Amino acid sequence: MFNKEIKIGNRTVGEGHPAMIVAEISGNHNGDYNRAIDIIHAAKEAGADAIKLQTYTADTITIDCDKPWFMTPGDGLWAGRTLYDLYKEAYTPWEWHEGLMNEAKKLGMEAFSSPFDPTSVDYLENLNVPAYKIASFEINDIPLIRKIAALHKPIIFATGIAFEEDIKLALDTCLEEGNKDVIILKCVSAYPTPYNLVNLRMIPSLREKFDCLVGLSDHTPGSVIPSGSVPFGVNMIEKHLTMDRSAGGVDDSFSMEPSEFAEMVKNVRIMEEALGSSEYKLTDEQVKERATSRSLFIVKDVKAGEALTPENVRSIRPGNGMHTKHYEEVLGRKAKMDLEKGTPLSWDIIE
């Protein structure tokens, strides 16, 4: 139904291509433009293919109100704050976007963003972004999705709070606008995400059910889950990146530091290489190694006419002799000639 190969900038994402690895900057700049630049450079050095921003202001994503439903719920990372206060601290100033994206492109990476309202889409279109990401909590914002889908650029959906019907409605909206360049990211909106909630087995299920490219937006500690997602066929992997997890920013505590991000990229690429082919076929080196496998040998001098017995014939290394499956068949047969210890057994030397 959806395209199995799409272009995001100069990169091809899809079946038969390495997973596109995206460094999410989010609010990890902590209000410092130079820190954001440092994160972009760290992303490049770590091997990221792209960086992603978030485009909103407190006023475009919510309103300044302290009614109970405008408070962050539960006892999690941001508990006890109004949404407005949280987003006012975390947002990336719009005037930074062009400079940050140009810096990423200068380093050879792609750069795109998550818009959170129609005005942010318009702003990003002026910057000619190559793709859009719909954040988990916006997957039910159908007018926003429709506006983006109509631009006919790739759309990446996080599914952290989505029911199956939410995903279907979002994708149907894309199809109604003639947009088949879609990626669904398996995601859990828990910061950090406990390992037992990840459910990597859902990745191939999403691919089969919705017939589109799939990936992982991960908030677990470390790189085990991203590298472990590779055998499930992910086409994109997204992780938060920060310069210092202890810096106190809104997303710092569950983000990767540069050395960890680099280790993740390394492990993902190793896993991709190690997957190889499902065809049962030995490598050239393995074929050579078979020469040292087991076979039947004369292990004790045998005179012409003497019978072969377990004392003078054994299955040993290397593999120059007769196949071991003939062991029972040759016992009791007689030697045609004198045979020295160490002679590979063959049919032409026995009666």
WOQUIMO-V409885 format. One record per pair of residues at least 24 apart in sequence whose ideal C-beta (glycine too) atoms are under 10 Angstrom apart, sorted by the first residue. I is the first residue (numbers start at 1). GAP is how many residues later the second one is. D is the distance in whole Angstrom. If there is no record, write none. Layout:
i->(I I)
gap->(GAP GAP)
d->(D D)
//
This chain:
i->(1 1 1 1 1 1 1 2 2 2 2 2 2 2 2 2 2 2 2 2 3 3 3 3 3 3 3 3 4 4 4 4 4 4 5 5 5 6 6 6 6 6 6 6 6 6 6 6 6 7 7 7 7 7 8 8 8 8 8 8 8 8 8 8 8 8 8 9 9 9 9 9 9 9 9 9 9 9 9 9 10 10 10 10 10 10 11 11 11 11 11 11 13 13 13 13 13 13 13 13 13 13 13 13 14 14 14 14 14 15 15 15 15 16 17 17 18 18 18 18 18 18 18 19 19 19 19 19 19 19 19 19 19 19 19 19 19 19 19 20 20 20 20 20 20 20 20 20 20 20 20 20 20 21 21 21 21 21 21 21 21 21 21 21 21 21 21 21 21 21 21 22 22 22 22 22 22 22 22 22 22 22 22 22 22 22 22 22 22 22 22 22 23 23 23 23 23 23 23 23 23 23 23 23 23 23 23 23 23 23 24 24 24 24 24 24 24 24 24 24 24 24 24 24 24 24 24 24 24 25 25 25 25 25 25 25 25 25 25 25 25 25 25 26 26 26 26 26 26 26 26 26 26 26 26 26 26 26 27 27 27 27 27 27 27 27 27 27 27 27 27 27 28 28 28 28 28 28 28 28 28 28 28 28 28 28 29 29 29 29 29 29 29 29 29 29 30 30 30 30 30 30 30 30 30 30 30 31 31 31 31 31 31 32 32 32 33 33 33 33 33 33 35 35 35 35 35 36 36 36 36 36 36 36 37 37 37 37 37 38 38 38 39 39 39 39 39 39 39 39 40 40 40 40 40 40 40 40 40 40 41 41 41 41 41 42 42 42 42 42 42 42 42 42 43 43 43 43 43 43 43 43 44 44 44 44 44 44 45 45 45 45 45 46 46 46 46 46 46 46 46 46 46 46 46 46 47 47 47 47 47 47 47 47 48 48 48 48 48 48 48 48 48 48 48 48 49 49 49 49 49 49 50 50 50 50 50 50 50 50 50 51 51 51 51 51 51 51 51 51 51 51 51 52 52 52 52 52 52 52 52 52 52 52 52 52 52 53 53 53 53 53 53 53 53 53 53 53 53 53 53 53 54 54 54 54 54 54 54 54 54 54 54 54 55 55 55 55 55 55 55 55 55 55 55 55 55 55 55 55 55 55 56 56 56 56 56 56 56 56 56 56 56 56 56 56 57 57 57 57 57 57 57 57 57 57 58 58 58 58 58 58 58 58 58 58 59 59 59 59 59 59 60 60 60 60 60 60 60 60 60 60 61 61 61 61 61 61 61 61 61 61 61 62 62 62 62 64 76 76 76 77 77 77 77 77 77 77 77 78 78 78 81 86 87 87 89 89 90 90 90 91 91 94 94 94 94 94 97 97 97 97 97 98 98 98 101 101 101 101 102 105 112 112 112 114 114 114 115 115 115 116 116 117 117 117 117 118 118 118 118 120 121 121 121 121 122 124 124 124 125 125 128 129 130 131 131 131 131 132 132 133 133 133 133 133 133 133 134 134 134 134 134 134 134 135 135 135 135 135 136 136 136 136 136 136 136 136 136 137 137 137 138 139 139 139 139 139 139 139 140 140 140 140 141 142 142 142 142 142 143 144 145 145 145 145 145 145 145 145 146 146 146 146 146 146 147 148 148 148 148 149 149 149 149 149 149 149 149 149 149 150 150 150 150 150 151 151 152 152 152 152 152 153 153 154 154 154 154 154 154 155 155 155 155 155 155 156 156 156 156 156 156 156 156 156 156 157 157 157 157 157 157 157 157 157 158 158 158 158 158 158 158 158 158 158 158 159 159 159 159 159 159 159 159 159 159 160 160 160 160 160 160 160 160 160 160 161 161 161 162 162 164 164 164 167 167 167 167 168 168 170 171 171 171 174 180 180 181 181 182 182 182 182 182 183 183 183 183 183 183 183 184 184 184 184 184 184 184 184 184 185 185 185 185 185 185 185 185 185 185 185 186 186 186 186 186 186 186 186 187 187 187 187 187 187 188 188 188 188 188 188 189 189 190 190 190 191 191 191 191 191 191 191 192 192 192 192 192 192 192 192 192 193 193 193 193 193 193 193 194 194 194 195 195 195 195 195 195 198 198 198 198 200 200 200 200 200 200 200 201 202 203 203 203 203 203 203 204 204 204 204 205 206 207 207 207 207 218 218 218 219 219 219 220 221 221 221 221 221 221 222 222 222 222 222 223 223 223 223 223 223 223 223 223 223 224 224 225 226 226 226 226 226 226 226 227 227 227 227 227 227 227 227 227 227 228 228 228 229 229 230 230 230 230 230 230 230 230 230 231 231 231 231 233 234 234 237 237 237 239 239 289 290 290 291 291 291 291 292 292 292 292 293 293 293 293 293 293 294 294 294 294 294 295 295 295 295 295 295 295 295 295 295 296 296 296 296 296 296 296 296 296 296 296 296 297 297 297 297 297 297 297 297 298 298 298 298 298 298 298 298 298 298 299 299 299 299 300 300 300 300 301 301 301 301 301 301 302 302 302 302 302 302 302 302 302 302 303 303 303 303 303 304 304 304 304 304 304 304 305 305 305 305 305 305 306 306 306 306 307 307 307 307 307 307 307 308 308 308 308 308 308 308 308 312 312 312 313 313 313 314 315 316 318 319 320 320 320 321 321 322 322 322 322)
gap->(170 174 179 181 209 210 211 169 172 173 177 178 179 180 181 182 208 209 210 211 151 176 177 178 179 180 209 210 176 203 207 208 209 231 176 208 230 125 147 148 149 150 174 175 176 177 206 207 229 123 124 146 147 174 41 42 102 104 121 122 123 145 146 148 173 175 228 40 41 95 96 100 101 102 103 119 120 121 122 145 39 95 98 99 100 120 38 39 98 99 119 120 36 37 97 118 141 143 168 170 200 202 222 223 167 169 199 221 222 192 198 218 220 219 218 255 31 212 217 250 251 254 255 30 196 197 207 210 211 214 215 216 217 218 246 249 250 252 253 28 29 30 90 111 136 163 193 195 214 215 216 217 218 25 26 27 28 29 88 194 205 213 215 216 217 218 240 243 244 247 248 26 27 28 29 30 87 88 89 90 109 111 134 163 193 195 214 215 216 217 218 219 24 25 26 27 28 29 81 86 215 216 217 218 219 232 233 235 238 242 24 26 27 28 29 30 90 109 193 194 195 214 215 216 217 218 227 231 232 26 27 28 29 67 75 79 86 88 215 216 217 226 230 26 27 28 64 65 66 88 214 215 216 223 224 225 226 229 27 59 60 62 63 64 65 213 215 222 223 224 225 228 62 64 212 213 214 215 216 217 219 221 222 223 224 227 24 61 63 64 67 71 213 214 220 222 59 60 212 213 214 217 218 219 220 221 222 58 59 60 61 62 218 211 215 217 59 60 62 63 66 67 207 208 209 212 214 56 57 60 63 64 67 207 59 62 63 66 67 204 205 220 61 201 202 203 204 216 219 222 59 60 61 63 64 66 67 69 71 201 62 63 66 202 217 199 200 201 214 215 216 217 219 220 61 64 66 198 215 218 219 222 59 60 62 63 64 65 62 213 214 216 217 193 195 210 211 212 213 214 215 216 217 218 219 220 214 215 216 217 218 219 221 222 56 59 61 62 189 190 191 193 213 214 216 217 59 60 61 187 188 216 54 59 60 61 62 80 81 186 188 49 50 52 53 54 56 58 59 60 61 62 190 52 58 59 60 61 62 77 79 81 104 165 186 188 189 39 41 43 44 47 48 51 58 59 60 61 62 71 76 80 33 36 37 38 59 60 61 62 66 79 81 197 36 37 39 42 57 58 59 60 61 62 64 65 66 68 69 72 74 77 31 34 35 36 38 57 58 59 60 61 63 64 79 82 30 31 34 35 36 37 59 60 62 63 24 25 26 27 28 29 30 31 32 33 25 28 29 32 58 60 27 31 34 55 56 57 58 59 60 63 25 26 27 29 30 55 56 59 74 76 77 24 25 26 54 24 114 115 116 113 114 115 173 174 175 176 177 113 172 173 169 164 29 163 160 161 159 160 161 25 159 25 26 29 30 33 26 27 29 30 32 25 28 29 26 27 28 29 25 25 41 42 44 24 42 44 29 32 33 25 28 24 26 27 30 25 26 29 30 24 26 27 29 30 25 24 27 29 26 28 25 24 24 24 25 50 52 24 25 24 25 50 52 84 103 105 24 25 28 36 40 48 51 25 26 52 54 82 24 25 26 30 49 51 52 53 81 24 25 52 32 24 27 28 30 31 45 48 25 26 29 30 29 24 27 28 30 31 30 29 24 25 26 27 28 29 32 34 24 27 28 30 31 33 30 25 26 29 31 24 25 26 27 28 29 30 31 32 33 24 26 27 28 29 26 28 25 26 27 28 29 26 28 25 26 27 28 29 59 24 25 26 27 28 29 25 26 27 28 29 57 59 61 80 82 25 26 27 28 30 53 55 58 60 25 26 27 28 29 30 31 57 58 59 80 25 26 27 28 29 30 43 47 55 58 25 26 27 28 29 30 31 33 57 59 26 27 28 25 27 42 45 46 39 42 43 45 41 42 40 39 40 41 38 31 32 31 32 28 29 30 31 32 29 30 31 32 51 52 53 25 26 28 29 30 31 33 51 52 28 29 30 31 32 33 49 50 51 52 53 28 29 30 31 32 43 46 48 28 29 30 31 32 51 28 29 30 31 32 37 28 30 29 30 64 28 49 59 60 62 63 64 26 27 28 29 30 48 61 62 63 24 25 26 27 28 32 61 25 26 27 25 26 27 29 30 33 26 27 30 31 25 28 29 30 31 32 34 31 30 26 28 29 30 31 32 27 28 29 30 27 26 25 26 27 28 36 38 46 32 35 36 34 24 32 33 34 35 39 34 38 41 42 45 33 37 38 39 40 41 42 43 44 45 40 43 39 30 35 38 39 41 42 45 36 37 38 39 40 41 42 43 44 45 39 40 43 39 42 37 38 39 40 41 42 43 44 45 40 41 43 44 42 34 38 27 28 31 25 26 30 28 29 26 27 28 29 25 26 27 28 24 25 26 27 30 31 24 25 27 29 30 24 25 26 27 28 29 31 49 50 51 24 25 26 27 28 29 30 31 34 48 49 50 24 25 42 44 45 46 47 48 37 41 42 43 44 45 46 47 51 52 42 43 44 46 39 40 41 42 37 38 39 40 41 42 32 33 35 36 37 38 39 41 47 48 31 32 34 35 36 30 31 32 33 34 35 47 29 30 31 32 33 46 28 29 32 33 24 25 26 27 28 43 44 24 25 26 27 31 37 42 43 27 29 33 26 32 37 31 30 26 26 25 24 25 26 24 25 24 25 27 28)
d->(8 7 7 9 8 4 7 7 8 8 9 5 7 5 9 9 7 6 4 7 9 9 5 5 8 10 8 8 10 10 9 8 7 9 9 8 9 8 9 5 10 10 9 4 8 7 10 7 9 8 9 10 7 8 9 7 6 7 10 5 5 9 5 9 9 9 9 9 8 10 8 9 4 8 8 10 9 4 8 10 10 9 9 10 7 8 6 7 9 6 9 10 9 10 10 9 8 9 9 7 7 9 5 6 10 9 6 6 10 10 8 8 7 10 7 10 8 9 9 8 7 6 9 9 7 8 9 8 7 9 5 6 6 5 10 6 9 9 7 9 5 6 8 10 10 9 10 8 9 7 5 7 9 9 7 5 5 7 10 10 8 10 8 5 8 8 9 8 6 7 9 7 7 5 7 5 9 8 10 8 10 8 9 9 9 9 6 7 4 8 10 9 10 4 9 7 5 7 9 8 8 7 8 4 10 10 9 10 7 10 10 10 8 5 9 8 9 9 8 10 10 6 7 5 7 10 8 8 10 6 7 6 8 7 8 10 10 10 8 7 8 9 9 8 8 6 7 10 8 9 6 9 9 9 8 5 9 8 7 9 9 7 3 7 7 10 10 6 5 5 9 10 9 10 7 7 4 8 9 9 8 5 8 5 6 6 9 9 7 9 8 9 9 9 8 10 9 9 9 9 9 6 7 4 8 9 8 8 9 9 9 8 8 10 10 10 9 8 9 6 7 8 9 6 9 8 9 7 10 7 9 6 9 10 9 8 7 6 10 10 6 9 9 10 6 7 6 9 8 10 10 6 9 5 5 9 7 8 8 9 8 9 7 10 9 7 9 6 10 8 4 9 7 9 8 8 7 6 8 7 10 10 9 8 10 4 7 6 9 7 10 9 7 10 7 9 10 6 8 9 4 4 8 8 6 9 8 6 10 9 4 7 9 8 9 10 6 9 10 10 9 7 7 9 10 7 9 6 6 9 9 9 7 5 4 6 7 9 9 9 9 8 8 9 5 10 9 6 8 5 8 9 8 10 9 8 6 6 7 10 9 6 9 10 7 10 10 5 10 8 6 6 7 9 7 8 4 7 10 9 9 10 9 8 7 6 6 5 8 7 9 9 7 10 9 7 7 7 10 5 7 5 7 9 9 4 8 6 6 9 9 10 7 9 6 8 9 9 8 7 4 7 9 6 9 10 7 8 5 9 9 7 9 9 9 8 9 8 5 8 8 4 4 9 9 6 8 9 9 10 9 10 9 9 10 9 6 4 9 6 6 10 10 5 10 10 8 5 7 9 10 9 9 9 6 10 9 9 8 7 10 9 5 9 8 8 10 7 7 8 7 10 9 7 9 9 8 6 8 4 7 9 10 9 8 6 9 10 7 8 10 6 9 10 9 6 6 9 7 10 9 10 9 9 8 8 9 8 7 9 7 8 8 9 10 7 10 8 7 6 9 9 6 6 10 8 9 9 10 10 7 9 10 8 7 7 6 8 9 7 10 8 7 9 8 9 10 8 7 10 10 7 10 10 10 8 10 9 9 9 3 5 7 10 9 6 9 5 8 6 9 7 9 9 5 7 9 5 10 10 10 5 8 8 9 10 7 7 10 6 9 10 9 5 9 10 5 7 9 10 10 5 8 8 6 10 9 9 9 9 8 6 4 8 8 4 8 4 10 9 9 9 9 5 8 7 9 8 8 7 6 9 8 8 7 8 10 4 7 7 9 7 10 7 6 8 10 10 8 5 8 6 9 8 9 7 8 7 7 5 7 9 10 9 10 10 10 8 5 9 4 10 8 9 10 5 8 6 6 6 5 9 9 9 8 10 8 9 9 4 6 3 8 10 9 7 8 9 9 5 8 9 9 8 9 8 8 7 10 9 7 10 6 9 7 9 10 8 9 9 8 10 5 7 10 7 4 7 6 10 6 6 9 6 6 7 5 7 10 10 10 10 7 5 6 4 9 9 9 7 9 6 7 7 5 7 8 8 9 8 9 7 4 8 8 8 10 9 8 7 8 10 9 8 7 9 9 5 9 10 8 8 5 10 10 5 6 5 10 10 8 4 9 10 7 4 5 9 8 8 10 8 10 6 9 9 8 7 10 10 6 9 9 7 6 6 10 9 6 9 7 9 6 10 4 7 6 10 10 6 6 10 10 10 9 7 9 9 10 10 9 9 5 9 8 10 10 7 10 9 9 8 7 9 8 10 8 7 8 9 6 3 8 9 5 8 9 8 9 9 10 5 9 8 6 9 9 7 9 9 4 5 9 8 5 9 9 10 8 8 9 9 6 9 9 4 6 10 9 7 7 9 9 6 9 9 10 8 9 6 7 9 9 9 6 10 6 5 8 6 5 6 10 7 7 4 10 10 9 8 7 9 9 5 5 6 4 6 7 6 10 7 8 10 10 5 4 7 6 9 7 6 7 8 4 9 5 9 10 8 7 7 6 6 8 5 7 6 7 4 8 6 9 10 6 8 9 10 9 9 6 10 8 7 6 5 10 9 9 5 9 7 4 8 9 8 9 9 10 7 9 6 8 8 6 7 5 5 8 10 5 7 8 9 10 9 6 5 9 8 8 6 7 5 8 10 10 7 5 7 7 9 8 7 10 8 8 10 10 6 9 10 10 10 9 9 4 9 9 5 7 6 7 10 9)
//
